[in-house]
Amino acid sequence: MPKHYRPAGKKKEGNAAKYITRTKAVNYLQVSLAIFRKLCILKGVFPRQPKKKVEGNHKTYYHMKDIAFIAHDPLIEKFRQIKVHRKKVKKAIAKKNRDLADRLLNRPPTYKLDKLVLERYPTFVDALRDLDDCLTMVHLFAALPAVDGERVEVKRIHNCRRLSHEWQAYISRTHSLRKTFISVKGIYYQAEVQGQKITWLTPHALQQVLTDDVDFNVMLSFLEFYETLLGFVNFKLYHSINVNYPPILDPRLEALAAELYALCRYMATGSGRVIGNSESGGAIKEKEDENNKASSKADESELRLAQLQHQLPANEPGALMHLVEESTAVDTDDDETKECKSLFKNLKFYLSREVPRESLLFIIPAFGGTVSWEGEGAPFNEVDEDITHQIVDRPTQSHVFLSREYVQPQWVFDCVNARIILPTEGYLVGRVPPPHLSPFVDNDAEGYVPEYAETIKRLQAAARNEILPLPGDEDLDNSLVAAMMDRTESNEAAEKKKKLEMLEKQYHDELKMEIDGVTFSNLSNKKADKSPDTMDKDDTKSYHEEDEKIQAEKDSADISTALMSRKKLGLYKAIEIGKERKRDKVELLKKRKKNAESSASAKRR
Amino acid sequence: MGHSDGEHELEDDGLSADDSSWSDGGWSEDDDEESLSFEGSGSGSDSDEAAAAEESDSSEDEVAPRNTVGDVPLEWYKDEEHIGYDIDGRKIKKRDREGRIEAYLKNADDAKNWRKIYDEYNDEEVQITKEEAKIISRLLKGKTPHANVDPYPDYVDWFEYEDKGHPLSSAPEPKRRFVPSKWEQKKVVKLVRAIRNGWIKLDKPKEESNLYLLWGDETDTADNKRQGLSYIPAPKPNLPGHEESYNPSVEYIPTQEEIDSYQLMYEEDRPKFIPKRFESLRSVPAYEKALREGFDRCLDLYLCPRTRKKRINIDPESLKPKLPSKKDLRPYPKTCYLEFKGHTSPVTSISVETTGQWLASGSRDGTIRVWEVETGRCLKVWNVGGDVRHIAWNPSPDRPILAAIVGHDLLLINAEVGCEEVQMRAKELLKICEMAPQDDTDGKKPAVRWMKHEKFDGITLLHHKAVSNVDWHFKGDYFTTVVPSGDTRAVLLHQLTKKHSHHPFRKLPGLPVAATFHPSQKMFFVATKKFVRVYDLQKAQLVKKLESGLREISSISIHPGGDNVIVGSKDGKLCWFDTDLSTRPYKTLKIHSKDITNVTFHRKYPLFASSSEDCTAYVCHGMVYSDLNQNPLIVPLEILRGHSSSDGRGVLDCKFHPKQPWLFTAGADSVIRLYCD
C-alpha cells in the first residue's frame, strides 16, 4: 500500500489540505481561467511553495486560504455579472433589439477597487513600499501612443499620463527626489517619501511601439489596479500638503502642450514657492489679497490661476494658518531635503528644444532651480539676462550668450547625483560628456570604483571644505580666494594622504605576511636560518619558497575546514565561489580599463 | 405635400419617356421581323416552303418542316434513300453528299458560308441571318432574345380607385386598429414601472472620480488589520548598475570578442544586457524591450511562487569551528628534521623500536634496513630478496626481533641491536627444531608452517596464501597475521615462544584488511572492508561491531587508552570511533584527497597522524579525557608535506616515535622523513 494512501471519506491533512493546484482552484471558484487570473492580479494573490508538493512537482500551488479569500470577495460576483451582461448585449444585438442593446451598453456593471487597495495595503506606508512597480507601469503606459484602435484605450493612457504627472508634481514640490539615472532603458528616479525609497523607471520621451509578444489583458489588469492605487496615493499625498485633489488644471496650458500641461503648471508653482519662501512677508500679503478676491468672486479665472500657481487653496479660510504651517514644515525638513532643495538655488535654467523637457522640468524644480523652455507658455524666454545655464544637446551652438553656460543635459543629472554643482567644462556643447555613473551602486561594496566616481568624490570633499570656512571669514573676496586655495590645497593634501596611506598599508601587509610566514611556514624559515646564503643563490629557490608560503597559508585555511559539518562546508564553499566570481568581475573591469588606457595612449602617440 | 407632388410628376415623366421608347422599340422590332422573314424566305430554295411561310401567322413556325416523319431517331433512315415524307406523303430524297473538295471550294467561294447550317432533319442547308446570329449570341449570354425588350417594366396602374393600398380587400377597418392595444399597454406599464423604480435607467451614468482619503486614520494599529496569510512582498527589481548607463565608462563596454564569445555560452548564462555607449543623450533610441520587460515583471508578480528565504550574510570565517590555539597544543611534529636516504625503491613500511633508538624500514627493493634515529645512520641492511610489505618491531624491549612480510610469507629475524645478553636471548627464541607438519589432519595444506631461515638465522612462517599485515601483542609473545584471501583462515594468531599458530575464527564475514591487539586488554580488533569487529580473546566472542560507513577501510589504529579507534579509508576519510559512545563514528574527517595508507596514534602524546597517497601527512591533536562525559577533542594541527609523488603513490607509512612527539613518514620517493617539533 503506498504511503500516501488515504482511506475514502477521510479528511485531508497537511499540505494536501492546505494547498490547491491552479486547475482545482479555478474549478473550485467556478470561473474561467481568465477571470481567475484577473482576480489573482487584483487581489494580489500569488502561488506559494508548499513543503511537499502533493499533486506533483510541475504544478502551481495556491494556498487554500488565498483561494477562500478570493471566493469571499464581492468582486467574483461582479465578474459573473459582467459575463451575464455581455451575454445579454450579445443576445439583444442578435435579435436586432438595438434599443435594448444600447440601453445595456450604457450601463455595464462596474466595480470599485478601493476596498481592495485598503485590504492589500492597510497602512499608507505599505502602499508606498510597493509603489515601485506601480509607478514604472503607469509611466510606461503613459509613454504609449494614444491612438484609437490600438489595444489600449486612449482614455486610460491619458489617465496614466495625468497620474504620473501628478505624482511627479508632488515629488518635485516636496523636493523628495534623491537620485536620477539615465539608462539605456529610460530614466530612473529615486524619491524618498515618508522614509520609503521609491524607485521608478520612465521610458525615454519617444513613443513606444506596441509589440505582439505581450499579453495586454494581463498588463491592463495590473494597470487597472495600479491606476486606482496611484490615484489614492496621490490623493493622500496631496492631502498631506493641503492641496485639493484632483487638481484643477490651467486650460490654457492644457491646450498648449498636452504632455506638458500639468507638469509645467506644477513646475511654475514649485519655483514660485521657493521665491515665496524667500520673501514670505510679501507672499502672505498676496494670500490675503487673494482671499479678498475670493470673497468678492470678481475675477474668478485669475483667482484660479493664482490658486494653481501656488497650489494652496487660497479660498480656504485657514490660508494664513496654512502658510505658517508650511513654514514650520520647512523647518522640520530633514537635512537631505534641505540639501536637495538648495542645490540649484539661485540658478536659472533654460531648456533648448532638443533636450528631454519633461524630465528636466521635473528634476530642476525638485532641486530648487528655476526653469523655462523654448516654446509657448514658458515663464521666461531665451533672452532673459538672469539665465545661468542653458541646457542644449546639439553639436554646435550658433548664438551664444556670454552670461550663461551651455551644458549638456547629463550635467544636471550628474549634479543631482553628486549633490554639488559640478564644473561644466566636461559637459560643454559638442563634447563627449564624462561617463554617466549609476547612483544606485555602492562602489566600495562592489570592489571597483570607476575613475569618474573618484573625481566626483574629490570634488564633493572640496565643496564641503569650501563651505566650512565661509561663515568664519568676514571678507567675502578673501574668503573666496581662500576657498579656492583651500580647495587646491585640500586636493593636494588628500593625494598626499592617500599616498601615505598606501605606503602604510603596504608596510602593514608586508608585516602581516612576515608574521604569517613565521607562524605557518616555519619549515621554510628554518631552512632559511640554516642556510641563509641558499636563498640568495638562485631565484628558483625563492620561487619555491614563495610557493611554499602560499601553500602554507592555504593549508592553515584548509585545516579548520576539516572539522566543519557537511552543510556548513557547502555554505562556506558557496560563499567562496561567490566571492571568486565577484573578484573575477572586478578583474575583468580592471583589465578592460587598462586595455582602453593603453590603446588611448597608443593613439595619442 | 408639394414635395411629394413633384415626385409624382417626375415619375410620370419617366413613365412617359419609357413608354415612347418602348413603343419605338416595338416598331423597330416589327420591322426587323419582317425583314427577317423576308430574308428567310429568300434563302429557302423551294417555292413551297416560301408559300408555307407566308401562310403561317405565328412568328415561331415561319417555315413548316418539310419532313413529316415526326420526332423519330434519324438513324432509322440511315440506310434509306429518302429521309422522310413531305406533307403530301411523297418521299423526300436525300441529297447527294458533298465531297470534301466541294465543301472546301464552297467555303472559299462564299464568304457567308460560315452562316450555313446543315439541317439534318430536313436534309438541307439553312443560312442564318445577321439578326438570327445576334439572337443566338444573346441567348448564349442568357439575355432576352431581343435587345429592346425591357424584362422589368414598371407596373402602370391604369385605374384610379379609393383604397389603392389594399387592392385585394375592401373590408372595413377593424376596431382594434383604433383602440390602444392591451398587450402593448401592459408592456408599456411594465417599462414605466421599471423606469420609475429605477430598474431601467436610460441616461448614461455620470463619471465621477471616486477617490477619497483612503488611509485616513493612521493611529489605529494596522498590524492586525491585514487578514489571512502573511503577506510576502515581491522582491523589488534590481537597480541599474554602471553598465546600464547610456554613457558608461569604457571598462563596462565589452569588446567585440567578448560579445562574440557570448554566443558560445548557454542561453541562460548569456548576459541579458550588453552595455553600449551613446555619444549624446539625443542619440539614445527608444528601448524596444520596454513593454516586454514590463510584461515579464507582471508575470513574475502574479505567476511566481513566493517564499521567504533567509539571505545569509555572514562572514565565511565565522562558519569555521572555533579551535584552540595551536600554540597551546604543542608539541607536535611540524618540520622535517631528518631524511633517511638509502632505499632505492618506495619504502613500504617502517617501524620504530620501543626504546625509540632504532628504526626499521622495509622497501620494495628487497631490503630491510635498521637506522639509528638520532643520527640517521643506517646500521644494518638485510637483503631479503623480495618485496617487504610490512615490518614490525617486537614491542618488548628485551626481544629485538623484527617481523617482516617478505614476498607472501612472514620472516622473523634478529635485529641484532642491544646488548649481548638480549641478543643471545633473541637467538634462543629464534631457534627452531625442524618438526613434522603440525596438523595435517583435514588433508588441506596447513595454514602456517614454521621453518628455519638459514641465511639470517631467523624463522620463516610459510603461509598458505599471501600475508598482508602483521601486528605484535604488547607483551611481545603473540603476534597476528592477516591473510586477506584466506577465507576462514584469514586471521592467524601465533605464539613466538611455543612456535605455535592457530586460526581463531571459524567464520569471518567480509574481507579482513587489518588486525590488531588491544594495547592493554585481551581484546582483538579485526578491520574488514566496512566494519571493525572487536573480539574478546578470553571469552572468544564478538564484543562490538563498529560501523564506519566508509567505502573501504585501509588501516586501523587503537588509542593507547583502548577506547578510541581511528580508521583510515581508501576514500581519504578518517573516522574516529569512541567505542564507549557509539558504534558509529564520533567524527569523520575528510582530509585527504586520495587513499589513506596508514593511521597511527602516539603512545604518549595526544596526537594522531594519517598518511596518504596525496603526498601529505596530517597531524591532529586528539585528546581523550578521563571524564566520560567529555567528548574527545580533535584539532587538525598540521599538514606535513615534503614527499614527492612517484608512480602515483605518495606517503606509504607513518609512525610516531614512542617517546618523542616525532613522526616518521615513509614515502614512495624511497625517503624516510622525520618530522619534529
Contacts between the chains, C-beta under 8 A, distances in Angstrom:
chain1	res1	chain2	res2	distance
A	37	B	302	7.2
A	40	B	302	5.5
A	41	B	298	7.9
A	41	B	301	7.9
A	41	B	302	5.1
A	44	B	231	7.9
A	46	B	232	7.6
A	46	B	234	7.7
A	46	B	301	7.2
A	46	B	302	6.2
A	46	B	303	7.8
A	46	B	304	6.9
A	46	B	305	7.0
A	46	B	306	5.2
A	47	B	303	7.0
A	47	B	304	7.1
A	47	B	305	4.2
A	47	B	306	7.6
A	48	B	305	5.5
A	48	B	306	6.7
A	48	B	307	6.9
A	49	B	305	4.4
A	49	B	306	7.6
A	49	B	307	4.5
A	60	B	303	7.4
A	60	B	305	7.1
A	61	B	305	7.1
A	63	B	229	5.9
A	65	B	228	5.5
A	65	B	229	5.4
A	66	B	228	7.1
A	66	B	229	6.5
A	69	B	227	7.9
A	69	B	228	5.4
A	103	B	200	6.8
A	103	B	202	6.6
A	106	B	201	7.7
A	106	B	202	7.6
A	106	B	203	7.7
A	106	B	204	5.0
A	106	B	205	7.7
A	107	B	201	5.8
A	107	B	204	7.5
A	107	B	205	6.1
A	110	B	205	8.0
A	112	B	210	5.9
A	114	B	210	6.7
A	114	B	212	7.6
A	114	B	214	6.1
A	117	B	214	6.2
A	118	B	214	5.7
A	118	B	215	7.5
A	119	B	226	7.8
A	119	B	227	7.8
A	120	B	231	7.8
A	121	B	215	7.9
A	122	B	222	4.6
A	122	B	225	3.8
A	122	B	226	5.1
A	123	B	215	6.4
A	123	B	218	6.6
A	123	B	222	4.1
A	123	B	225	7.7
A	124	B	215	4.0
A	124	B	218	6.6
A	126	B	222	7.8
A	127	B	215	7.3
A	129	B	233	6.8
A	130	B	233	6.2
A	130	B	234	7.7
A	132	B	236	5.5
A	132	B	237	7.1
A	133	B	234	7.4
A	133	B	237	7.6
A	133	B	297	6.4
A	133	B	301	6.7
A	136	B	237	7.8
A	136	B	294	7.0
A	136	B	297	7.7
A	137	B	294	6.1
A	137	B	298	7.7
A	140	B	290	6.2
A	140	B	291	7.1
A	140	B	294	5.0
A	143	B	290	7.8
A	181	B	240	6.1
A	181	B	244	8.0
A	181	B	245	7.1
A	182	B	245	6.8
A	182	B	246	5.0
A	182	B	247	7.7
A	182	B	281	6.7
A	182	B	284	7.7
A	183	B	240	4.9
A	183	B	244	4.3
A	183	B	245	5.9
A	183	B	246	6.3
A	184	B	244	6.2
A	184	B	245	7.6
A	184	B	246	5.4
A	184	B	273	8.0
A	184	B	275	8.0
A	184	B	276	6.5
A	184	B	278	7.9
A	184	B	284	6.8
A	184	B	287	6.1
A	185	B	240	7.5
A	185	B	244	6.8
A	185	B	287	4.7
A	185	B	289	7.9
A	185	B	290	6.6
A	185	B	293	7.4
A	186	B	287	6.2
A	186	B	290	6.9
A	188	B	239	7.5
A	188	B	240	5.9
A	199	B	236	7.4
A	199	B	239	6.4
A	203	B	286	6.9
A	203	B	287	6.4
A	203	B	290	5.1
A	204	B	284	6.0
A	204	B	285	7.8
A	204	B	286	5.7
A	204	B	287	6.8
A	206	B	285	7.1
A	206	B	286	3.9
A	207	B	286	7.1
A	208	B	286	6.2
A	208	B	290	5.8
A	208	B	291	6.2
A	209	B	286	7.6
A	209	B	288	7.1
A	210	B	291	7.0
A	211	B	288	7.9
A	211	B	291	5.5
A	211	B	292	6.5
A	213	B	292	6.0
A	213	B	295	7.9
A	214	B	291	5.4
A	214	B	292	6.1
A	214	B	294	7.7
A	214	B	295	3.9
A	215	B	295	6.9
A	218	B	295	7.0
A	218	B	298	5.5
A	218	B	299	7.2
A	218	B	302	7.5
A	219	B	291	7.9
A	219	B	294	6.7
A	219	B	295	5.8
A	219	B	298	5.7
A	222	B	298	5.1
A	222	B	301	7.4
A	222	B	302	7.8
A	231	B	209	7.8
A	231	B	211	5.0
A	232	B	211	6.1
A	232	B	212	8.0
A	232	B	214	4.5
A	232	B	215	7.8
A	234	B	211	8.0
A	235	B	211	4.7
A	235	B	212	6.9
A	235	B	213	6.4
A	235	B	214	7.2
A	236	B	213	6.4
A	236	B	214	6.7
A	236	B	215	5.7
A	239	B	213	5.7
A	245	B	211	6.8
A	246	B	209	6.0
A	246	B	211	7.1
A	354	B	282	5.6
A	355	B	281	7.3
A	355	B	282	7.9
A	356	B	281	7.0
A	393	B	280	5.8
A	393	B	281	5.4
A	393	B	282	4.7
A	394	B	282	7.5
A	408	B	280	6.7
A	408	B	281	6.8
A	409	B	281	5.2
A	410	B	247	6.9
A	410	B	281	6.3
A	432	B	279	5.4
A	432	B	280	7.6
A	433	B	247	6.3
A	433	B	280	7.5
A	435	B	242	7.8
A	435	B	245	6.9
A	435	B	247	5.7
A	435	B	248	5.8
A	435	B	249	3.9
A	435	B	250	7.6
A	436	B	245	4.5
A	436	B	246	6.4
A	436	B	247	4.3
A	436	B	248	7.2
A	437	B	242	5.4
A	437	B	245	6.6
A	437	B	248	8.0
A	437	B	249	7.3
A	438	B	239	7.5
A	438	B	240	5.4
A	438	B	241	5.4
A	438	B	242	4.9
A	438	B	244	6.7
A	438	B	245	6.1
A	440	B	239	3.8
A	440	B	240	6.2
A	440	B	241	7.2
A	441	B	239	7.8
A	441	B	241	5.2
A	441	B	242	5.8
A	450	B	242	6.2
A	450	B	249	4.8
A	450	B	251	7.2
A	451	B	249	6.8
A	452	B	249	6.5
A	522	B	334	6.4
A	522	B	335	5.5
A	523	B	334	7.5
A	523	B	335	4.8
A	523	B	336	6.7
A	526	B	335	5.7
A	551	B	641	7.0
A	555	B	638	7.9
A	555	B	639	4.5
A	558	B	639	7.4
A	559	B	636	4.6
A	559	B	637	7.5
A	559	B	638	7.6
A	559	B	639	6.6
A	560	B	320	4.5
A	560	B	321	6.4
A	560	B	323	5.8
A	560	B	636	7.1
A	561	B	320	6.7
A	562	B	589	5.0
A	562	B	590	6.9
A	562	B	591	4.9
A	562	B	636	4.8
A	563	B	321	5.1
A	563	B	323	7.3
A	563	B	587	7.5
A	563	B	589	6.9
A	563	B	634	6.8
A	563	B	635	7.7
A	563	B	636	6.6
A	564	B	319	6.6
A	564	B	320	6.5
A	564	B	321	6.4
A	568	B	319	4.9
A	571	B	312	7.1
A	571	B	316	8.0
A	571	B	319	6.2
A	572	B	316	5.2
A	572	B	319	4.8
A	572	B	320	7.5
A	575	B	316	4.4
A	575	B	319	7.9
A	576	B	316	6.5
A	579	B	316	7.8
A	589	B	251	4.7
A	589	B	252	7.1
A	590	B	251	7.4
A	592	B	250	7.0
A	592	B	251	4.2
A	592	B	252	7.7
A	592	B	253	7.6
A	592	B	254	7.8
A	592	B	255	7.4
A	593	B	249	7.8
A	593	B	250	6.8
A	593	B	251	4.0
A	595	B	255	7.9
A	596	B	250	4.2
A	596	B	251	6.5
